């Protein structure tokens, strides 16, 4: 069976300008969140800090939506709420939670971003296993992107202070994120993607917070430095309210494989920030891998918009 796009049946293609703006937000902002998470968990516990981050973001976004459309805008059915809970567990709890835990355990922000870049590959695998047949250029672009990922990982190296369990945690996070991204357009959800984001972050943030408290984590606001609070605040406003909402909108408005191309660009942003802020070296192999990744994104984007 050949499919024309991985989007919800009731959705139509959104204007190119809006899709481009949402992609730009997800590309750049999420690329910087790996560094922000690394700074945050230097002092804050991983699950509780991540959980409260998403709870705060959901409250802020809900306030904006209610202010513009009244409380009725946040109304959902039981089936829709269960759908939001399912995706919230996959994206927020497992996806974001394990990434935060991995960086708390010693994974560097750059390596974490590089491993997460495999998400588009997993999404295509989900599509193939479900009986879909993605277009040849999409498959070629994903394959090319994975090749660029291999070059980047090889150039950066996985030895030294990078614990094996953290690598496994990031890979599991990527698999969960890919499955949630593929699954979202296929289950009953509120028509308003921003309402979807509110409930996904609310449920996911609540579960993360409870998991952290149950495991013995404690959140002591007075004990954390301004640097950690600045990173946490950036993650709330930009990483969650802005970028997560933009990603959820993309999942309901365009092809999943197109929305997932953020995972190709994020590592480049993370590597550049590491170079600018932490003076990490940028070698020729890293540059070559980066060029391959950018070209792969161009192939996937062109393929999905032409379908």
C-alpha positions in Angstrom: 0.0 0.0 0.0 1.3 3.4 -1.0 0.6 6.4 1.2 0.7 10.0 0.2 1.7 11.5 3.5 1.9 10.7 7.2 -0.7 13.1 8.4 -4.1 12.9 10.1 -6.8 12.2 7.6 -8.8 15.3 8.5 -5.8 17.6 8.2 -4.7 19.4 5.1 -1.3 20.8 4.3 -0.5 24.0 6.1 1.0 27.0 4.4 4.7 26.7 3.5 5.6 29.8 5.5 4.0 28.5 8.8 5.6 25.1 8.4 9.0 26.7 7.7 8.6 28.9 10.8 7.7 26.0 13.0 10.6 23.9 11.7 13.0 26.8 12.3 11.9 27.0 15.9 12.2 23.3 16.5 15.6 23.2 14.6 17.3 26.0 16.5 15.6 26.0 20.0 15.7 22.2 20.5 19.3 22.2 19.4 20.1 24.5 22.3 18.1 22.6 24.9 20.7 19.8 25.2 23.1 22.4 26.6 20.5 23.9 28.8 19.6 20.4 30.2 23.2 19.7 30.9 23.5 22.9 32.9 20.2 22.4 34.7 21.1 18.9 36.0 24.4 20.0 37.4 22.4 21.0 40.5 18.8 20.0 40.0 17.5 16.4 40.2 16.6 15.0 36.7 13.1 13.7 36.9 11.6 16.3 39.3 13.2 19.3 37.5 12.1 18.0 34.1 8.6 17.2 35.5 8.1 20.6 37.0 9.4 22.2 33.8 6.6 20.6 31.8 4.0 21.2 34.4 4.9 24.9 34.4 4.9 25.0 30.6 1.5 23.4 30.4 0.0 25.9 32.9 1.5 28.9 31.0 0.3 27.6 27.6 -3.2 26.8 29.0 -3.3 30.3 30.5 -2.6 31.8 27.1 -5.2 29.7 25.3 -7.8 30.4 27.9 -7.1 34.1 27.8 -7.6 34.1 24.0 -10.5 31.7 23.7 -12.0 31.1 27.1 -11.8 28.0 29.3 -14.0 26.2 26.8 -11.1 26.0 24.4 -9.4 23.6 26.8 -12.4 21.2 26.8 -11.6 17.6 25.7 -13.4 14.3 25.6 -12.3 11.2 27.6 -10.9 9.5 24.4 -9.0 12.7 23.5 -7.6 12.9 27.0 -6.5 9.3 26.9 -4.8 9.9 23.5 -2.9 12.9 25.0 -1.9 10.7 27.9 -0.5 8.1 25.6 1.6 10.5 23.6 2.6 12.4 26.7 4.1 9.2 28.2 6.0 8.4 25.0 7.3 11.9 24.2 7.6 13.6 27.6 8.1 10.8 30.2 10.2 8.4 28.2 11.6 10.7 25.5 12.5 13.8 27.5 12.8 12.0 30.8 15.5 9.6 29.7 17.4 12.3 27.9 17.5 14.4 31.1 18.5 11.3 33.1 21.3 10.5 30.7 22.8 14.0 30.8 22.5 13.9 34.6 24.5 10.6 34.5 27.3 12.1 32.5 26.3 12.0 28.8 27.5 15.2 27.0 25.0 17.4 25.3 26.6 16.9 21.9 26.7 13.1 22.0 23.2 13.0 23.3 22.0 15.2 20.4 23.9 13.0 17.9 22.2 9.8 19.2 18.8 11.4 19.1 19.4 12.2 15.5 18.4 8.6 14.7 14.8 9.5 15.3 13.8 10.0 11.6 15.3 6.5 10.8 13.1 4.9 13.5 10.0 6.8 12.2 10.5 5.4 8.7 11.0 1.9 10.2 7.6 2.3 12.0 6.0 3.4 8.7 7.4 0.4 6.9 6.4 -2.0 9.6 2.8 -0.6 9.5 2.5 -1.4 5.8 3.4 2.0 4.4 5.8 2.5 1.5 7.6 5.9 1.9 8.7 7.6 -1.3 12.2 6.7 -2.6 13.6 10.2 -2.0 12.4 10.1 1.6 14.1 6.8 2.3 17.2 8.0 0.5 17.3 11.2 2.6 16.9 9.4 5.8 19.6 6.9 4.8 21.9 9.8 3.9 21.1 11.5 7.2 22.0 8.3 9.1 25.2 8.2 7.2 26.0 11.7 8.3 25.1 10.7 11.9 27.7 7.9 11.7 30.4 10.3 10.5 29.6 12.7 13.3 29.5 10.0 16.0 32.8 8.6 14.7 34.4 12.0 14.6 33.3 12.9 18.1 33.9 9.5 19.7 31.9 7.5 22.3 34.7 6.6 24.7 36.0 8.1 27.8 33.5 9.6 30.3 30.4 8.5 28.4 28.8 5.7 30.5 27.2 2.9 28.5 23.9 3.0 30.4 23.4 6.6 29.4 23.9 5.7 25.8 21.3 3.0 26.1 18.9 5.5 27.8 19.2 8.0 25.0 18.6 5.3 22.3 15.5 4.2 24.2 14.4 7.8 24.4 14.8 8.2 20.7 12.8 5.1 19.9 10.0 6.2 22.2 10.0 9.7 20.7 9.9 8.2 17.2 7.0 5.9 18.0 5.1 8.7 19.7 5.6 11.0 16.7 4.5 8.3 14.3 1.5 7.4 16.6 0.2 10.9 17.3 -1.6 11.5 13.9 -3.3 8.1 14.2 -5.2 8.4 17.5 -8.1 10.6 18.7 -6.8 13.9 19.9 -8.2 17.5 20.2 -8.3 19.3 16.9 -6.3 22.2 18.3 -2.7 21.1 18.5 -1.9 23.6 21.2 -4.5 22.1 23.4 -2.9 18.7 22.7 0.4 20.2 23.8 -1.1 21.4 27.1 -2.4 18.0 28.1 0.6 16.1 26.9 2.9 18.3 28.9 0.6 18.3 31.9 0.2 14.5 32.1 3.9 13.8 31.2 5.1 16.4 33.6 3.0 15.1 36.4 4.2 11.5 35.8 7.9 12.6 35.7 7.5 14.6 38.9 5.8 11.7 40.8 8.5 9.3 39.5 11.3 11.6 40.7 9.7 12.0 44.2 9.1 8.2 44.4 12.7 7.5 43.6 13.9 9.8 46.4 14.6 13.0 44.5 14.0 16.3 46.3 13.5 19.7 44.8 15.1 22.5 46.9 14.6 25.9 45.1 16.8 27.8 47.5 19.8 25.5 46.9 20.2 26.1 43.2 22.3 28.8 41.5 21.0 31.5 39.2 22.8 29.7 36.4 20.7 26.5 36.9 17.5 28.5 37.3 18.3 30.4 34.0 18.7 27.1 32.2 15.5 25.7 33.7 13.6 28.9 32.8 14.9 28.7 29.2 13.7 25.1 29.0 10.3 26.1 30.3 9.7 29.0 28.0 11.6 28.1 24.9 12.1 24.4 25.0 8.6 23.5 26.1 6.1 26.3 25.6 7.5 27.4 22.2 9.3 24.5 20.7 7.3 21.6 22.0 4.1 23.3 20.9 5.6 24.0 17.5 6.5 20.3 17.2 3.0 19.1 18.2 1.6 21.5 15.6 3.9 20.1 13.0 2.8 16.5 13.8 -0.8 17.4 13.1 -0.2 19.7 10.2 2.4 18.0 8.0 4.2 14.7 7.3 5.8 13.0 10.4 9.0 12.4 8.5 9.3 16.1 7.7 8.6 17.1 11.3 11.3 14.7 12.5 14.0 16.3 10.4 14.7 18.5 13.5 16.8 15.5 14.7 19.3 16.1 11.9 19.8 19.8 12.6 19.8 19.7 16.4 23.2 18.0 16.6 24.7 20.7 14.4 23.4 23.4 16.8 24.6 21.4 19.8 28.1 21.0 18.3 28.3 24.7 17.5 27.2 25.8 20.9 29.7 23.4 22.4 32.4 25.1 20.3 31.2 28.6 21.2 30.5 28.1 24.9 32.7 25.2 25.9 35.5 25.6 23.4 35.0 22.1 22.1 37.0 21.4 18.9 35.2 21.3 15.5 37.2 19.0 13.2 37.1 18.4 9.5 35.2 15.0 9.9 32.5 16.9 12.0 32.2 19.5 9.3 31.8 16.8 6.6 29.2 14.9 8.7 27.4 18.2 9.2 27.2 18.9 5.5 25.8 15.4 4.8 23.2 15.9 7.5 22.0 19.3 6.1 21.8 17.9 2.6 19.8 14.9 3.9 17.3 17.4 5.5 17.0 19.2 2.1 16.2 15.9 0.4 13.5 14.9 2.9 11.9 18.3 3.0 11.8 18.5 -0.8 10.4 14.9 -1.1 7.6 15.4 1.5 6.5 18.8 0.0 6.3 17.3 -3.5 4.1 14.4 -2.4 
